[in-house]
Amino acid sequence: KSHAGEPEYYTPPQIAALLGVSDATVVKWCKRGKLVAHRQGRQCTYWIKLSRAELSKLREDLSIRTR
């Protein structure tokens, strides 16, 4: 567990569940550089570094788009 304000690491399915979007959308954001993501190889899962503030910002951006 990280300390308040420090980034945590998530997988695409975890972020998708938190934001109510598809896994494919999260992977697309990783490929486009919208999310800071790392993986060991082409067939490995993405590990996405995201702080609580960044997660809140993504939620806010999504709520604005769906209005």
C-alpha positions in Angstrom: 0.0 0.0 0.0 1.3 3.4 -0.8 1.3 6.5 1.3 -1.2 9.3 0.7 -0.3 11.2 -2.4 2.2 8.6 -3.7 1.4 6.7 -6.9 0.2 3.2 -6.9 0.4 0.6 -9.6 -2.7 -0.8 -11.3 -3.5 -3.2 -14.2 -5.9 -2.2 -17.0 -8.8 -4.3 -15.6 -8.4 -2.6 -12.2 -8.5 0.9 -13.7 -11.3 0.0 -16.0 -13.4 -1.1 -13.0 -12.6 2.0 -11.0 -13.5 4.3 -13.9 -16.4 2.3 -15.5 -14.6 2.0 -18.9 -13.5 -1.1 -20.9 -10.0 -2.7 -20.5 -9.5 -1.9 -24.2 -9.9 1.8 -23.5 -7.3 1.7 -20.7 -4.9 -0.1 -22.9 -5.5 2.5 -25.7 -4.7 5.2 -23.2 -1.4 3.4 -22.3 -0.4 3.1 -25.9 -1.2 6.8 -26.6 0.8 7.9 -23.5 -2.2 9.2 -21.6 -1.3 6.9 -18.7 2.2 6.2 -17.4 2.5 2.5 -18.0 5.3 -0.1 -18.1 5.4 -3.7 -19.1 8.2 -6.3 -19.5 7.4 -7.4 -23.0 4.8 -7.2 -25.7 2.7 -10.1 -24.3 2.9 -8.9 -20.7 0.3 -6.8 -18.9 0.6 -3.1 -18.5 1.4 -1.8 -15.0 0.1 1.7 -14.7 1.5 4.2 -12.2 -1.3 6.4 -11.0 -1.8 8.6 -7.9 -5.1 9.2 -6.2 -5.1 12.8 -7.6 -4.5 11.5 -11.1 -7.3 8.9 -10.7 -9.7 11.7 -9.5 -8.7 13.8 -12.5 -9.5 10.9 -14.9 -12.9 10.4 -13.2 -13.6 14.1 -13.5 -12.6 14.2 -17.2 -14.9 11.2 -17.9 -17.9 12.7 -16.1 -17.5 15.9 -18.1 -17.4 13.9 -21.4 -20.6 11.9 -20.6 -22.8 14.9 -19.7 
